[in-house]
Amino acid sequence: MTTTRRLATRRHLLVAALAALAIPAYAIDYREISWDDLVPKDWDPMKSFRDLQNLDALPDTDPRIQKLYDRMRQVWDSAPTVPAMQGKEGRIAGYLVPLEEGKQGIREFLLVPYFGACIHLPPPPANQIVHVRASTPVRGLRSMDAVWVSGRFGLQRSDSTLGVSGYTMTADSVTKHQGPGGKP
């Protein structure tokens, strides 16, 4: 077993022990990740649209608007991720969009950077959506609650009815955000 894997295993055992004592996993001192950290520095989505001019005068029913929307979805759904995030542990604030919810709580959800993302169209770019799987079901939270998620990031594109995510996260902890107004 590699040193990195041994440390990760120890960290997960520590998280489980803290959970048993009702101590939040963020007490482990996860590094805070910002949404900007998930976007490659050289990615410019507007580069794909430099040929567009004067579309603001067109009505929404114009076929060119639908063509633009389809093109935008293609660019955003294929938004690049940051390779260095693979396997990185951290904590990130965002808004919860449930994917799988049952009697036990929410086991799977999308984490998004702003209120209403993935609920209203269009969803954010794939590098701004994290597909989260909670190690234990999350209780007491609902759609669009502001939360902190602590865990390990992965790079795997996933398509759901609510949007395409560029990242995954195995969550050790999901807690309600306690910032001003409950907003991240």
C-alpha angles and dihedrals in degrees: 000000000000122000091246092052092047090052091048091050091049091048092052090048089051090050090051091049092049091049090053088054091046091244112142116250091233085072084080086072102245112194111254113246120202125209088245088061088065095058120079109242093234097048113115111175091186090065088079091057104046090111093064122101137169097000092136090079093057121097117244089248093062110114089228089065092055089047089052091049091051090049091048091051090052092052094044095043090053094044109147123247131217109260092207089067091070107114093356116144118217149124126256134182122223147119124293121234109182120226100169120025129166143155090291093054137258113333100169131029146148118251113211134182101235140034113270096020112145090009094071122038135289104038118217123267115287091254088062097054123076119195104216128198113191117218087219125021114271115233132193097030131105139189115308095011112149109244145170114230120196123190147078124322125220134185110237127130112227128183122210132165088261099052148304116282123204096193137049127201132196101212120218090178138015116186134171112260111250097193126123107307090357090281126134 
